[in-house]
Amino acid sequence: MRFDDRLETALRQANDSDLGAAAKWQQLVDILAQNPSQFDLAYVANGLQKVRDYLPLVAPKMREQCVRALNGRISSAPLVLLLSGDVPKVASAAVAGACLTDDEWSNIIAAMPVRARGFLRNRQDLGPKSQRALAICSAFDFVLPVPKARTETNAANGAQIRDIVERIEKLRSERQSEIVTHSSFEIDQYSGFYETINEIRFETDENGTVSWIEGAPPGAVVGVDIAEPAFDEGPGPDAYGAAAFRQRMPLENARMRLCGAPAVAGDWRINAAPFFDHISGRFSGYRGIFRRPTVAESALISPQSQHSSDHIQQLVHELRTPLGAIIGFSEIIEQQLFGPVTEDYRILARNILNDAERLLSGFDDLATAAKIESGNFYAEPGSTDCDWLTNKLADRLRGLSDLLMVTLNLVHAHPVRPFAVDMELAERIFSRLLSAVIIGCEPDEILDGRFRTEPGINATNRFVLSLPRKLLEMDEAELFGSGPAVLDEVSEAPLLGLGFSLRLVRSLAKNVGGDLRFYNEALILSLPATDENRSGFRDEERE
C-alpha cells in the first residue's frame, strides 16, 4: 500500500520561508487540483490557505499560465472556488479547465463571484442541477447595482431613462479602465514570462511519469509520461525513447513533444539516464534534461518534412502496384508457366526480375525511412534466436558473397541471448547492414562478424563487424554520409547508396533501443537482449 505524502511535503516546504513563493504556489495548486482521496482534510484546508496567502507574491500572468496548464485536470471544487475569485483571466481559466461533477458545481455556484458565474454560463457540459443553480442566481446577477440615496426623485420618465444610461456608461468605463490598468501593469512587470524555455531538468518515477522538474512551470510538465510513445498530438517521446525506457537504457537525443503552456509547448530532445535504489538495486526512474532541438534537428521534424514524408509514402505505394505486375510477368516468362520460352527471353526475364526485386527492396527502405522520419514507425514486439538469425543470413547472403568472392564468417559466443526484436525486423536490420558492407569488399576479402551478449540489468547483444580495406579509408561521416557513393557499381548494391543503408540500420536499431556505431575500424551494432539465460556465459565461439 502506498501513502501519498506529496501535499504534506509541499506544505512543509511552504512553511519554511517565502523564498520561491511562485514555485511553491504552482506546486500546491498542481497537487490540490488532482484532489486525491488519500489527502487529509486538514492538509487540504491548510494547502488552500497557503494558496490564498501566496496570491500577492505570484505574478498574475504566472498564475494564469499555471492554471491553463492544468486544463481538464482540476478536479477539486474548493480550489475552483478559490481561483474563481482571482483576476478575470485566472478565474476564466480555472472555470473553463475544471472537471467537476454536477453536484460539485451546484454546491459552489452560489458562493462564486458574479463574474465567475458568467464564465461558467459559457460551458456547454453543465448538468441539470448546475443549470438550475445558475438560473436562481440570474435573478440578482443581471441587476444593476442600486445607486446611493438621492435627495431628489426624478419624476419624469426621461430623467429615469437618462439615469439608467449614465449608470451603465459609468460601469462600462470603470471596468474598461480596470482592464487597461491591470493589463499594462502585467505587460510592464512580467513581459518576459512567455519567453521560450530551452532546457528543463526532470526526474521520473519507476513508471516513467515526470515527478519533479526545474526550469519550467510544474503544471505544464509534471505528470507527462516518457514510457509510452506520443499519441496523435499529445505529449510523449518517440518510439526510440519509449523502447529505451523499456530496456532501462540511457536516452540519447530521443525526440519528445510537450503540450500546454506556450513556454514549453513544442518539440524537445531527451538526454537522461536511469537511476537505481542504492540499497535494493531496484529501478527508480530516470534523471536528465529536456532540451530544445538544434536548427539541424528541428529541420527533420518540421511540418514541411512531415508533409514530404507522407508524400514519399504515397508515391512508394503507387509505384509498388506496377512493379508488382512487372515481377509477376517476369516470373511467368522465366518459369515458362504459359508455355516454352527461348533461353534468351528467360535470361532477359530473370534480369528484369532481379532488377524489379531490387527496386522493390529500395522502395520498402525508402518508405520505412519516411515513417521513421515522421515518427510513424513502430516496431512489433518479439524475440529472435541468434542461431536462427545466423543461418538465415548465411542463406540470404550466400549468392551475393559468392558473386563478389567474399568470405563472410559469422561467429558468436555461447550462449547468446535472443534479441528482444521481432524476427522479421532483426533479419532486415542485419541483412541491410551486411549486404551494404559486402558490396565494399575487394575479391577474396574476408569479413568477420561476432555476436556477443553483454549481461547486466540492461542486457545488450553486440555485433562487431570488421570493415573491408576500401571502407577503412573512410571516417564515420563519410560512411554515414548522404553524398554519392563509389560502391554502387554492382547490380546487387544498395539501391539508395551505402550511407542511406547504414543510416537506415541505425534508425531501425534506435527505434528498438539499440544503435549502430563506427569504432576501432569496425561497425558495432547494439540491440537489446531478452531476460532469458542470465547465467552460464562463456567465451566459447561457434561458427
C-alpha positions as CSV (number, residue, x, y, z in Angstrom):
1,M,0.0,0.0,0.0
2,R,1.4,3.4,-1.0
3,F,1.0,6.5,1.1
4,D,0.7,9.8,-0.8
5,D,2.6,12.4,1.2
6,R,3.1,14.9,-1.6
7,L,0.8,17.5,-0.1
8,E,2.3,17.2,3.4
9,T,5.8,17.6,1.9
10,A,4.8,20.6,-0.2
11,L,3.2,22.2,2.9
12,R,6.4,21.6,4.9
13,Q,8.4,23.4,2.3
14,A,5.9,26.2,2.0
15,N,6.2,26.8,5.8
16,D,10.0,27.2,5.6
17,S,10.1,30.6,4.1
18,D,8.6,32.8,1.4
19,L,11.6,32.2,-0.9
20,G,10.5,30.8,-4.2
21,A,6.9,31.6,-3.5
22,A,5.9,31.3,-7.1
23,A,7.2,27.8,-7.5
24,K,5.6,26.7,-4.2
25,W,2.3,28.2,-5.2
26,Q,2.3,26.3,-8.5
27,Q,3.3,23.1,-6.8
28,L,0.4,23.4,-4.3
29,V,-2.1,24.3,-7.0
30,D,-0.9,21.3,-9.1
31,I,-1.2,18.9,-6.2
32,L,-4.6,20.2,-4.9
33,A,-6.0,20.2,-8.4
34,Q,-5.7,16.4,-8.5
35,N,-7.9,16.1,-5.4
36,P,-6.8,12.6,-4.4
37,S,-9.0,11.0,-1.8
38,Q,-5.9,10.0,0.3
39,F,-5.3,13.6,1.4
40,D,-6.2,14.5,4.9
41,L,-8.9,17.3,5.0
42,A,-6.8,19.3,7.4
43,Y,-3.9,19.3,5.0
44,V,-6.2,20.3,2.1
45,A,-7.6,23.2,4.2
46,N,-4.0,24.3,5.1
47,G,-3.0,24.0,1.4
48,L,-5.8,26.1,0.2
49,Q,-4.9,28.8,2.8
50,K,-1.3,28.7,1.6
51,V,-2.5,29.2,-2.0
52,R,-4.6,32.2,-0.9
53,D,-1.6,33.6,1.2
54,Y,0.8,33.4,-1.7
55,L,-1.5,35.1,-4.2
56,P,0.0,38.6,-3.8
57,L,3.5,37.1,-4.2
58,V,2.8,35.4,-7.6
59,A,2.5,37.4,-10.8
60,P,-1.0,37.2,-12.4
61,K,0.5,36.1,-15.7
62,M,2.2,33.2,-13.9
63,R,-0.9,32.3,-12.1
64,E,-2.9,32.3,-15.3
65,Q,-0.2,30.2,-17.1
66,C,-0.2,27.6,-14.3
67,V,-4.0,27.2,-14.3
68,R,-4.2,27.0,-18.0
69,A,-1.6,24.2,-18.0
70,L,-3.9,22.2,-15.7
71,N,-6.8,22.4,-18.2
72,G,-9.0,19.4,-17.8
73,R,-7.3,18.2,-14.6
74,I,-8.7,20.5,-11.9
75,S,-11.0,18.2,-10.0
76,S,-11.1,20.0,-6.7
77,A,-14.2,22.1,-6.1
78,P,-12.7,24.1,-3.2
79,L,-9.7,25.0,-5.4
80,V,-12.0,26.1,-8.3
81,L,-14.0,28.2,-5.8
82,L,-10.8,29.9,-4.6
83,L,-9.4,30.5,-8.1
84,S,-12.7,31.8,-9.3
85,G,-12.2,34.9,-7.1
86,D,-8.8,35.7,-8.8
87,V,-8.3,38.2,-11.6
88,P,-10.5,37.6,-14.6
89,K,-8.0,35.7,-16.7
90,V,-7.2,33.3,-13.9
91,A,-10.8,32.8,-13.0
92,S,-11.8,32.2,-16.6
93,A,-9.0,29.6,-17.0
94,A,-10.0,27.8,-13.7
95,V,-13.7,27.7,-14.6
96,A,-13.1,26.6,-18.2
97,G,-10.5,23.9,-17.2
98,A,-12.3,22.5,-14.2
99,C,-13.5,18.9,-14.3
100,L,-16.3,18.7,-11.6
101,T,-19.4,16.7,-11.2
102,D,-22.9,18.2,-11.5
103,D,-23.3,18.0,-7.7
104,E,-19.9,19.7,-7.1
105,W,-20.7,22.6,-9.4
106,S,-24.2,23.1,-7.9
107,N,-22.7,23.3,-4.4
108,I,-20.2,26.1,-5.2
109,I,-22.2,28.2,-7.7
110,A,-23.9,30.3,-5.1
111,A,-20.5,31.2,-3.4
112,M,-18.8,32.0,-6.7
113,P,-18.3,35.7,-7.7
114,V,-20.7,37.1,-10.3
115,R,-18.0,37.3,-12.9
116,A,-17.0,33.6,-12.4
117,R,-20.7,32.6,-12.8
118,G,-20.7,34.4,-16.1
119,F,-17.7,32.4,-17.2
120,L,-19.4,29.2,-16.1
121,R,-22.5,30.0,-18.2
122,N,-20.3,29.6,-21.3
123,R,-19.8,25.9,-20.6
124,Q,-22.0,23.5,-22.6
125,D,-21.5,20.4,-20.4
126,L,-23.3,21.5,-17.2
127,G,-25.8,19.2,-15.6
128,P,-29.4,20.0,-14.6
129,K,-28.5,20.9,-11.0
130,S,-25.9,23.3,-12.1
131,Q,-28.1,24.9,-14.7
132,R,-30.9,25.3,-12.0
133,A,-28.4,26.9,-9.6
134,L,-27.3,29.4,-12.3
135,A,-30.9,30.2,-13.1
136,I,-31.6,31.0,-9.5
137,C,-28.5,33.3,-9.3
138,S,-29.6,35.0,-12.5
139,A,-32.2,36.9,-10.6
140,F,-29.5,39.1,-9.0
141,D,-26.6,38.5,-11.4
142,F,-28.2,40.6,-14.1
143,V,-29.4,43.5,-11.9
144,L,-27.6,46.8,-12.0
145,P,-26.2,48.0,-8.6
146,V,-28.5,50.3,-6.7
147,P,-27.2,53.9,-6.6
148,K,-26.7,55.8,-3.4
149,A,-29.8,57.5,-2.0
150,R,-30.7,60.7,-3.8
151,T,-32.0,63.8,-2.2
152,E,-34.3,64.3,-5.1
153,T,-36.6,61.9,-7.0
154,N,-36.7,62.0,-10.8
155,A,-40.3,62.1,-11.6
156,A,-40.1,62.3,-15.3
157,N,-39.6,59.1,-17.3
158,G,-37.0,60.8,-19.4
159,A,-34.9,61.5,-16.3
160,Q,-35.2,57.9,-15.2
161,I,-34.0,56.6,-18.6
162,R,-31.1,59.1,-18.6
163,D,-30.1,57.9,-15.1
164,I,-30.0,54.3,-16.2
165,V,-27.9,55.1,-19.3
166,E,-25.5,57.1,-17.1
167,R,-25.1,54.2,-14.7
168,I,-24.5,51.7,-17.5
169,E,-21.9,54.0,-19.1
170,K,-20.2,54.5,-15.7
171,L,-19.9,50.8,-15.1
172,R,-18.5,50.2,-18.5
173,S,-15.9,52.9,-18.2
174,E,-14.8,51.7,-14.8
175,R,-14.4,48.1,-16.0
176,Q,-12.5,49.2,-19.1
177,S,-10.2,51.4,-17.0
178,E,-9.6,48.5,-14.7
179,I,-8.7,46.1,-17.5
180,V,-6.4,48.6,-19.2
181,T,-4.6,49.4,-16.0
182,H,-4.2,45.8,-15.0
183,S,-3.0,44.7,-18.4
184,S,-0.4,47.5,-18.7
185,F,0.9,46.6,-15.3
186,E,1.3,42.9,-16.2
187,I,2.9,43.7,-19.5
188,D,5.5,46.0,-17.8
189,Q,6.2,43.7,-14.9
190,Y,6.0,40.3,-16.5
191,S,6.6,40.7,-20.2
192,G,9.4,38.1,-20.1
193,F,7.3,35.2,-18.7
194,Y,6.3,34.0,-22.2
195,E,9.9,33.7,-23.4
196,T,10.5,30.2,-24.6
197,I,12.3,27.8,-22.2
198,N,15.2,26.0,-23.7
199,E,16.1,23.5,-21.0
200,I,14.2,21.6,-18.3
201,R,15.8,19.3,-15.7
202,F,13.5,16.5,-14.7
203,E,13.1,13.2,-12.8
204,T,10.6,10.4,-13.3
205,D,9.3,7.6,-11.1
206,E,9.6,4.0,-11.9
207,N,6.6,4.1,-14.3
208,G,8.1,6.9,-16.4
209,T,5.9,9.7,-15.1
210,V,7.7,13.0,-14.6
211,S,7.5,13.7,-10.9
212,W,9.9,16.7,-10.5
213,I,11.2,19.4,-12.8
214,E,13.3,22.5,-12.6
215,G,13.3,25.4,-15.1
216,A,9.6,25.5,-16.1
217,P,6.1,25.7,-14.5
218,P,5.5,22.3,-12.9
219,G,1.9,22.1,-14.0
220,A,3.0,22.1,-17.6
221,V,5.4,19.1,-17.4
222,V,4.8,17.2,-14.2
223,G,2.7,14.1,-15.0
224,V,3.9,13.7,-18.5
225,D,4.8,10.1,-19.4
226,I,8.0,9.2,-21.2
227,A,7.4,5.4,-21.1
228,E,4.8,5.4,-24.0
229,P,5.1,6.9,-27.4
230,A,3.2,10.1,-28.1
231,F,-0.3,9.5,-29.5
232,D,-1.8,11.9,-32.1
233,E,-1.0,15.4,-30.9
234,G,-0.5,14.5,-27.2
235,P,2.8,14.7,-25.2
236,G,5.3,11.9,-25.1
237,P,8.5,10.5,-26.6
238,D,9.1,8.9,-30.0
239,A,9.2,5.1,-30.4
240,Y,13.0,5.1,-29.8
241,G,12.7,6.8,-26.4
242,A,9.9,4.5,-25.3
243,A,11.9,1.4,-26.3
244,A,14.9,2.7,-24.5
245,F,12.8,3.2,-21.4
246,R,11.5,-0.4,-21.5
247,Q,15.1,-1.6,-21.7
248,R,16.3,0.8,-18.9
249,M,18.9,2.2,-21.3
250,P,20.2,5.7,-21.5
251,L,18.2,8.1,-23.7
252,E,20.4,10.0,-26.1
253,N,18.7,12.8,-28.1
254,A,15.3,11.0,-28.1
255,R,12.5,13.1,-29.6
256,M,9.9,14.4,-27.2
257,R,6.8,16.5,-27.5
258,L,5.3,18.7,-24.8
259,C,1.9,20.4,-24.9
260,G,0.1,23.1,-23.0
261,A,1.9,26.2,-21.8
262,P,3.4,28.3,-24.7
263,A,6.7,28.5,-22.8
264,V,7.2,24.7,-23.0
265,A,5.0,23.5,-25.9
266,G,6.7,22.1,-28.9
267,D,9.4,19.6,-29.8
268,W,12.2,18.7,-27.4
269,R,15.1,16.2,-27.1
270,I,15.7,13.9,-24.1
271,N,19.1,13.2,-22.6
272,A,18.6,11.1,-19.5
273,A,19.9,8.0,-17.7
274,P,18.2,5.5,-15.4
275,F,18.9,5.5,-11.7
276,F,18.5,2.8,-9.1
277,D,17.9,2.4,-5.4
278,H,21.3,2.2,-3.5
279,I,20.1,-0.4,-1.1
280,S,17.8,-2.7,-3.1
281,G,19.2,-2.0,-6.6
282,R,15.7,-1.6,-7.9
283,F,15.0,0.7,-10.9
284,S,13.7,4.0,-9.6
285,G,13.3,6.1,-12.7
286,Y,15.2,8.5,-15.0
287,R,17.0,11.7,-14.4
288,G,18.1,14.1,-17.1
289,I,17.1,17.1,-19.2
290,F,14.7,18.1,-21.9
291,R,16.4,20.5,-24.3
292,R,15.2,22.3,-27.4
293,P,16.4,20.7,-30.7
294,T,19.1,22.5,-32.7
295,V,18.4,24.0,-36.0
296,A,19.6,20.9,-37.8
297,E,17.4,18.6,-35.7
298,S,14.4,20.9,-36.0
299,A,14.6,20.7,-39.7
300,L,14.0,17.0,-39.6
301,I,10.6,17.2,-37.9
302,S,9.2,20.4,-39.4
303,P,5.6,20.3,-40.8
304,Q,7.1,20.6,-44.3
305,S,9.2,17.4,-43.5
306,Q,6.1,15.7,-42.2
307,H,4.2,16.5,-45.4
308,S,7.2,15.4,-47.5
309,S,7.3,12.0,-45.6
310,D,3.7,11.5,-46.3
311,H,4.2,12.3,-49.9
312,I,7.1,9.8,-50.2
313,Q,5.0,7.0,-48.6
314,Q,2.1,7.8,-51.0
315,L,4.5,7.8,-54.0
316,V,6.1,4.4,-53.0
317,H,2.6,2.9,-52.6
318,E,1.7,4.0,-56.1
319,L,5.0,2.6,-57.5
320,R,4.6,-0.8,-55.9
321,T,1.5,-1.7,-57.9
322,P,3.1,-1.6,-61.4
323,L,6.3,-3.0,-60.0
324,G,4.4,-6.0,-58.6
325,A,2.9,-6.6,-62.1
326,I,6.4,-6.5,-63.7
327,I,7.6,-9.0,-61.2
328,G,4.7,-11.3,-61.8
329,F,5.0,-11.3,-65.6
330,S,8.8,-11.8,-65.3
331,E,8.3,-14.9,-63.2
332,I,5.7,-16.2,-65.7
333,I,8.3,-15.9,-68.5
334,E,11.2,-17.1,-66.5
335,Q,9.4,-20.2,-65.2
336,Q,7.6,-20.9,-68.6
337,L,4.2,-21.1,-66.9
338,F,2.3,-20.4,-70.1
339,G,4.5,-22.4,-72.4
340,P,8.0,-22.8,-73.8
341,V,10.2,-19.7,-74.0
342,T,13.6,-19.4,-75.6
343,E,16.7,-19.2,-73.3
344,D,17.4,-15.6,-74.4
345,Y,14.0,-14.4,-73.2
346,R,14.3,-16.4,-70.0
347,I,17.7,-14.7,-69.2
348,L,16.2,-11.3,-70.0
349,A,13.2,-12.0,-67.8
350,R,15.4,-13.2,-65.0
351,N,17.5,-9.9,-65.2
352,I,14.2,-7.9,-65.2
353,L,13.0,-9.9,-62.2
354,N,16.3,-9.2,-60.3
355,D,16.2,-5.5,-61.0
356,A,12.5,-5.2,-60.1
357,E,13.1,-7.0,-56.8
358,R,16.0,-4.7,-56.0
359,L,13.8,-1.7,-56.8
360,L,11.0,-3.1,-54.6
361,S,13.5,-3.6,-51.7
362,G,14.7,0.0,-52.2
363,F,11.1,1.3,-52.2
364,D,10.5,-0.5,-48.9
365,D,13.6,1.0,-47.4
366,L,12.5,4.5,-48.6
367,A,9.0,4.0,-47.1
368,T,10.5,2.8,-43.8
369,A,12.9,5.8,-43.7
370,A,9.9,8.2,-44.3
371,K,7.9,6.6,-41.5
372,I,10.9,6.9,-39.1
373,E,11.4,10.5,-40.1
374,S,7.8,11.4,-39.5
375,G,7.7,9.4,-36.2
376,N,5.1,6.9,-37.5
377,F,7.3,3.7,-37.4
378,Y,6.5,1.3,-34.6
379,A,8.4,-2.0,-34.2
380,E,6.4,-5.1,-33.3
381,P,7.5,-6.8,-30.1
382,G,9.1,-10.2,-30.4
383,S,12.3,-12.1,-30.0
384,T,14.9,-13.6,-32.4
385,D,17.1,-16.6,-31.7
386,C,20.8,-15.9,-32.7
387,D,21.3,-19.4,-34.2
388,W,18.2,-18.9,-36.4
389,L,19.3,-15.5,-37.5
390,T,22.8,-16.7,-38.4
391,N,21.5,-19.5,-40.6
392,K,19.0,-17.1,-42.2
393,L,21.7,-14.5,-43.0
394,A,24.0,-17.2,-44.4
395,D,21.4,-18.5,-46.8
396,R,20.3,-15.0,-47.8
397,L,23.7,-13.5,-48.5
398,R,25.4,-16.6,-50.0
399,G,24.6,-15.6,-53.6
400,L,26.0,-12.0,-53.1
401,S,29.1,-13.2,-51.3
402,D,29.8,-15.9,-53.9
403,L,29.3,-13.4,-56.8
404,L,31.8,-10.9,-55.3
405,M,34.1,-13.7,-54.0
406,V,33.9,-12.5,-50.4
407,T,34.1,-14.8,-47.4
408,L,31.7,-14.0,-44.6
409,N,32.3,-15.5,-41.2
410,L,29.6,-15.2,-38.6
411,V,30.6,-16.5,-35.1
412,H,29.1,-16.0,-31.7
413,A,29.9,-16.6,-28.1
414,H,27.9,-19.4,-26.5
415,P,25.3,-18.9,-25.3
416,V,24.0,-15.6,-26.8
417,R,20.6,-14.4,-25.5
418,P,17.8,-14.0,-28.1
419,F,17.4,-10.5,-29.4
420,A,14.4,-8.6,-28.0
421,V,13.4,-7.7,-31.6
422,D,10.9,-9.1,-33.9
423,M,12.3,-11.8,-36.3
424,E,11.4,-10.0,-39.5
425,L,12.9,-6.7,-38.3
426,A,16.1,-8.4,-37.0
427,E,16.7,-10.1,-40.3
428,R,16.1,-6.9,-42.1
429,I,18.5,-4.9,-40.0
430,F,21.3,-7.4,-40.3
431,S,20.8,-8.2,-44.0
432,R,20.8,-4.5,-44.9
433,L,24.0,-3.9,-42.8
434,L,25.9,-7.0,-44.2
435,S,24.9,-6.5,-47.8
436,A,25.9,-2.9,-47.8
437,V,29.4,-3.8,-46.3
438,I,29.9,-6.8,-48.6
439,I,29.5,-4.5,-51.6
440,G,32.5,-2.6,-50.5
441,C,34.8,-5.6,-50.4
442,E,37.5,-6.5,-52.9
443,P,37.6,-10.0,-54.3
444,D,39.0,-12.6,-51.8
445,E,38.5,-10.4,-48.8
446,I,37.2,-11.8,-45.5
447,L,34.6,-10.2,-43.3
448,D,34.3,-11.3,-39.7
449,G,31.1,-10.7,-37.7
450,R,30.9,-11.6,-34.0
451,F,27.8,-11.8,-31.8
452,R,28.2,-11.4,-28.0
453,T,25.9,-10.7,-25.1
454,E,26.9,-8.2,-22.5
455,P,24.9,-9.3,-19.4
456,G,23.7,-6.9,-16.7
457,I,20.5,-5.1,-15.7
458,N,20.1,-4.0,-19.3
459,A,21.5,-6.9,-21.3
460,T,22.6,-6.0,-24.8
461,N,23.6,-8.1,-27.8
462,R,26.6,-6.6,-29.6
463,F,27.5,-7.5,-33.2
464,V,31.0,-6.3,-34.2
465,L,31.6,-6.3,-38.0
466,S,35.1,-5.8,-39.4
467,L,35.3,-3.4,-42.4
468,P,36.9,-4.1,-45.8
469,R,40.0,-2.1,-46.8
470,K,38.0,0.3,-49.1
471,L,35.7,1.3,-46.2
472,L,38.5,1.6,-43.7
473,E,39.8,4.6,-45.7
474,M,36.6,6.5,-44.8
475,D,35.7,8.1,-41.5
476,E,32.3,7.9,-39.8
477,A,31.0,11.0,-41.6
478,E,31.8,9.5,-45.0
479,L,30.4,6.1,-44.1
480,F,27.1,7.5,-43.0
481,G,27.1,10.5,-45.3
482,S,24.5,11.2,-48.0
483,G,26.9,12.1,-50.7
484,P,27.5,10.0,-53.9
485,A,28.9,6.5,-53.2
486,V,31.6,4.8,-55.3
487,L,30.5,1.4,-54.2
488,D,27.2,1.1,-56.1
489,E,28.5,-0.2,-59.4
490,V,27.4,-3.8,-58.6
491,S,23.8,-4.6,-59.5
492,E,23.2,-6.0,-56.0
493,A,24.4,-2.9,-54.3
494,P,22.0,-1.0,-52.1
495,L,19.7,1.0,-54.3
496,L,20.0,4.2,-52.3
497,G,23.7,4.0,-51.5
498,L,25.9,2.8,-48.7
499,G,25.3,5.9,-46.5
500,F,21.5,5.6,-46.7
501,S,21.6,1.9,-45.9
502,L,23.8,2.5,-42.8
503,R,21.6,5.4,-41.6
504,L,18.5,3.2,-42.1
505,V,20.1,0.4,-40.0
506,R,21.0,3.0,-37.3
507,S,17.4,4.4,-37.3
508,L,15.8,0.9,-37.1
509,A,18.2,0.0,-34.3
510,K,17.4,3.2,-32.3
511,N,13.7,2.5,-32.6
512,V,14.1,-0.7,-30.6
513,G,16.5,0.7,-28.1
514,G,19.8,0.0,-29.9
515,D,22.3,1.8,-32.0
516,L,25.0,1.5,-34.8
517,R,28.4,3.0,-34.2
518,F,31.8,3.2,-36.0
519,Y,34.6,2.4,-33.6
520,N,38.1,1.0,-33.8
521,E,37.9,0.2,-37.5
522,A,34.6,-1.8,-37.1
523,L,30.9,-1.2,-37.1
524,I,29.2,-2.1,-33.8
525,L,25.5,-2.9,-33.9
526,S,23.8,-2.9,-30.4
527,L,20.4,-4.4,-29.9
528,P,18.5,-5.2,-26.7
529,A,18.6,-8.8,-25.5
530,T,15.9,-10.7,-23.7
531,D,16.0,-11.5,-20.0
532,E,16.5,-15.3,-20.6
533,N,19.6,-17.3,-19.7
534,R,21.0,-15.0,-17.2
535,S,23.9,-17.3,-16.2
536,G,26.4,-19.6,-17.9
537,F,28.1,-17.2,-20.3
538,R,31.4,-18.4,-21.7
539,D,33.8,-17.2,-24.3
540,E,33.3,-20.3,-26.4
541,E,32.7,-19.3,-30.0
542,R,30.8,-21.3,-32.6
543,E,31.0,-20.8,-36.4
